[in-house]
Amino acid sequence: KIFMNTLKYLQSNEFLLDVDLWRLFANLEVLNKISLSFLKTFFETVKEHVSKSDSPMDFSSILRKFFQGDLCQTHQIYCLNYTSAVFYLENLRQREDFGIYLKQWCEQNAQCKRLHLPELLVAPLHRLTRYPLLLNNIWKRSTHETEKDFIWSLKEKVEKSIRDLEGKVKWLDNFQKFRQLQEVIIWPQVWDRDKRFFVPECLKQSLRENSSENILSSANRLLLHEGRLTLAESTRLLDVYLFLCDDFLLITKIKRNKKKYGGSDTSLISVCPSLTPELQSFIREGGFCTVLDQPIPLDRLILKNVDPVHITVFSLRNAFLIQHENRYRQCIAVFLLQAQTETAKKTWMSQIEMAISNYTTQHETKKTTAFCFPAESSEI
């Protein structure tokens, strides 16, 4: 509350007006109100029992009111915003005016007990995970069978709510990640990527309309592994960044462009927290990735290890080969890649092999299901 109310006060005096209160604190005020109401009601029941030892300690009505009400839902709303709030805070902390607000206006307050804002923002998440423990302890000490059954079912519902939340957080995390990758990854037109293809200017616009950038907009696609490697070309070594998804592999060239995110003001870019630290740093520096070739579908990808003999002869280190085949099993592209270390190479190869295996299994299951027709009627 100290951090939130201080920021409101400063904004009322026209300081830090560009700071978004919701992005930092979400529904914290509502959450505080409901949590405090629950605790007060809970302890009033305990107090009443202590003062009147003959009265039974009935928690059922309290638990029903709050756990079947808004308590868990309010926590969920806060938790879904937490990841982006922490990263938004990290971006803001680089500003001098925001740093003064944190250190001089808030952190020096005795009530903060030397805790910083990130340490305080995580508290509601911890509280939500402790509710099942509370319910379990009440269940253990309850003597009434009907009450025990009710509390146990309530505990299971809260645990399910937490599991559902984890799924929502992962989905949201993945969605935000791909949304940012759409901004960072540049898809060159086919005539720019390969000089063999000639397209007159009058026809280019119609081809641009069928852009492939939307390939990353699918909410169901998963990014399994990513990282920087070196691509061996005939005359040079090229820095590349690979994105391994659950259905294709994308190879991009690493490029830097200070104008990409508005020149020098790149330090305050809000970067998706689920991206790798390497890519986050790269984006802040104004970097972007240009697609080197078309995405390689996993059912068209052949992975080969480079023999140690070739490593010595051709001065290749930690190398492996990726082959792209078309639907007729003809090789249409080959990429000779080198990792920084042997461990990194093994990780990449195992991740790709696992992704191909999972993709193949999943699609074989779909095919089997598709060909399982219902039994014919005897009347046909």
N, C-alpha and C positions, 0 to 999 in steps of 0.2 A: 504493500500500500504506500510505503514511503516513496518508492521509485515511481509508482504510477501517479500518485497525487502531486508529487513535486513536478513531474513532467506536465501535468494538467495546469498547474499554477504558472509554470514558465510559458506555456503556450498561450495562456490567458493574457500574459504580458508581452506577447508577440515574439517569443524566443522559441527556437526549434519547431517552427510551425510545419516544416516539411516532414517531421517524424510522425509516422503512422502509429497511433496508440493501439489500434486493433492488431496490427502485425506483431507488436511486441507483447501485448498482454492478453489479447483475444477477449474471452468472456470472463476474465478473472473476477470482476466485481460481482457478477451473478453467482459464480462458483463460490466465492467467499461467503456470500449471503446464505446460500443453501447449506454449505458445509457447517457454518456456524450455527445455523438453525438446528441441524441434525445433532451436533455435539451438545448444544444447550438442552434439547429435549431428552437426549440420552442420559446426560448427567443428572437432570432433574428427577428422572425415574430412579436412578441409583440413590440419590439423596433422599428421596421419599421412602425408599425401602430401608435405608439405614436408620432414619428417624422413627419409622414405624416397622419394627422388625417382624411384626405379624403379617404385614401386607406382602403379597407375592410380587416378585420383580418381573413384570410382564413387558417383554421387549417386542412382542409380535406386532402390536399396533404401530410402534415407532418404525420398526424395520419395514413394515408393509408400506407405510406412508412415504418413506424416503427412497428405499431401494426399488419399489415399484413405481416411484415418481420420477423426479428429474435429477436425482443425485448422480447416477452413473452417466446419464446422457450428457449432463453439463460437463462432467469430467472428459467425456469423449471429445466434445467440441474443442475443449482446451488442448487436449493431447494431440489432436489432428493438426493443430496450428503450431505445436511446440518446435518441431524441427526447423521450420522456416523462420520462426521467431528468433531462435538461437543464432541462426546464420545472418539474419537481418541485423541483429545486435552486433555481431562481429564486424559487419561492414560499417555500422554507425560508430563503433568505438575508435575507428581510425580518424574520426573528425575531432578537431580540437574543442569545438563548442560542446559536443556531446560528451567528450571526456571530462570537461569541467563539471557538467551536470552530474555525471556518475560519481566522480571522486569527491568533489567539494560540496555538492548539494545533498548527496544521498549516502555514500559509503562511510562518511565520517559520523553519521548519526549513530548514537550508542545502541539504538534498538536493532540496528542491522547486525550487531555482534561480529563485525569485520567480515561479514559474508558479502560476496559480490553478486550482481544480478543473475548471472548464469546459474549460480548455486541455488538461488531462490526460485528461479523459474521452473526448475525440475521438481520442486516439492509436490505439486498436485499429482504428478505421474506416480511418485512413490506412494502417495496416499491412496490412490485408486487400487494399486496392487496389494495394499494392506487390508482392504475391506474384506476379502475372502478369509483372511486370518482372523479378523475380528468376529466374523460370522461363525467361523469354525470353533472359536473359543466359547462363544455363547451356546452353540449347539452342544458342545461337550458338557457344559454345566447345566443344561436344561434337563428337567426331570419329567416334564409333561410330554407324552408321546406325540400328540397332535402338533404341539409347538416345535418339537424336534424335527418332525417331518417337514414342516413349513420352512424352518430356518435352513435345513439342508437343501431343499429345493431352491431357496433364495440364493444360497452360496453358489450352487451350480450355475444359476442364471447369471450371477455377477462374474464368475469365472469365464462363462461363455461370452459375456459382453467384452471382457478383456481380450479374449482370443480373437473375437470379431474386430476389435479395435486394431490389433496387431496386423490383421489382414488389410484393413483400410489404410493404415499408415504405410504399409509396403506398397499398396497399389498407388497411393497418392505420391509417394516417393518416386516410384517408377515413372508415373505420368509427368511429374515435374522435371525429372531427369531428361526424358525424351523431348519435352517441350523446349528445354534449353539447348539440347543437341541440335534441334532443328534450326536454331539461330546461329549456332557455331559452325555447323557443317555446310559447306558450299558445294552445290551440285553443278559442275560446269556443263554447258550444252555439248551435245555429241560432236559438233563441228569444232569446238574448242579443245575437246579431249583428244580427238583423233583427226589429224589433218587429211586423212584419206577421204573423209566425208565432206562433200561440197553441197552446200545448201544456199540458194540465192536469197538475198536479203528479203525479197517479197514473201518468201515462204517461212522465214525464221519465226515470225510471230505465232503462226499457227502451231509450230512445233513447241514453242515455249509454253503454250497453254497446257500441254500435257506434261507438266513438270513432275519429276520423280521425287521432289522434296517431301511430299506427303507420305512417303514410305515409312517415316519415323513417327507418324501421328497416331498409329494404332495403339490403343490403350492396353491391348492384351500382349503386346510384344515385350520380351524381357531382355535386358542387357546382362549377359552372363559373365563376360570378362572383357577387359580393355587394357590398353597400354601402348607404350612407345617401343618400336622395333626399328631395325635398319633394313632397308630394301637394297639388295645388290643389283645394280644395273650394269650395262656393258662398260660404261666409262666412269661411273661414280657410285657412291653410296648415298642413299637418300633417307632422310628421317621420315618415318611414317608412324601413324597412330591407328591402331586396329580396334574395331568394335565388333565383338563376337556376340550376336544375338541368338535367340533360341530357334531362329529359322534361316539366318544368313550371316555371312562375314563381310564386313565393310572395311576396305583399306583406303586410308586417306593420307594426303601429304600435309605436313605441318607447315603453316605459313604464319608470318607475323604482319599485322597491319594496325598501326596505332589509330587509324581513323575508323576502325571497325566499330568501336563503342564510344565514339565521340572524342577522339584525340587523347589528350592527357588526363581527362577525368575518368580513368579506368579503375581507380582504386575503390570507388564506391559502387561498383557494379554488384548487384545482388546475384550471386552465383549459386546455383542449386547445390545444397550441402551434400547430396549423395554422389556427386561427381568425385572422381579421384582428386586428391590434393594437387597432383601434377597438372591435371587438366584445369582445375580451378585457378591455379597460379598462371597457367598459360593463357586462359581467357582474360584474366585481369590485365595481363600485359598487352592485350589487344590481339591475341592470336586467334586463328581459326583453322579449320581443317578442310581441305579441298579433296573431294572424292577422286581417287586415282583411276578407278575402273568401276564397272557395274558391280552391285552386290553379288556375292557368290552364294547361291542357295546351298544349304548344308547337304542336300541330296545330290549336288553336282560338285562337291568339294572332295578332292583327293589329297590326303596329307602324307608326306613322305619325309623320313629322316634322312639327313645328309651323312653319308659314310665318313668316318674319321680319316680315311685315306684322302678323300677329296678336300677335307679341311686343311690338311698339310700342303697338298699340291696347289690349291687355289687360294690359300691364305684366308679361308673362311673359318669363322669361329661361332660355335653355338648355333649352327645353321639348320634350317628345315625348309622344306619345299611345299608350296600350296599350288595345286593344279585345279583349274576351273574347266569343267567339261560341259558341253551343251547336252541337249536331250538325246542326241544321237551318239553320245559317249566320245565325241571328238574333243580334243584339248584345244581350248580357245584362248587360254591365258595361263602363264606360269609366273609365280612370285617366289624368289629366293630370299628368305628372311633370316636375319641374324638377331639373336637376343644378347642382352648385356652379359648374362651369365648362363652357365649350363643349367642351373636350377630354374631360371626364368624360362629357358627353352622348354624344359620338361613340363613346367606348369602350363605353358601355352599349348603344347601338344596334347597333354592330358585333357585340358579344358575343351579343345576342339573335338577330340575323339569322343568325349562324353556328350557334347552337344549333338554331334552327328548320330550317336547311338540313341539318345533320347528322342531326337526328331524322327528317326527311322521307326522306332517302336511306336511312337504316337500315331504316325501316319499309317502304319500297318494295321493298327487297331481300328482306325477310322475306316480303312478299306474293308476289313473283315465285317465290321458293323453294317456298312453300306450294302454288302452282298448277302446279308442274312435276311432274305425275303420271308414274309409270313407264309405258312403252309397253304397250298392251293385248296380251294373249296372242292368238295366231291361233286358238286353240281356243275362245275365248269367242264 
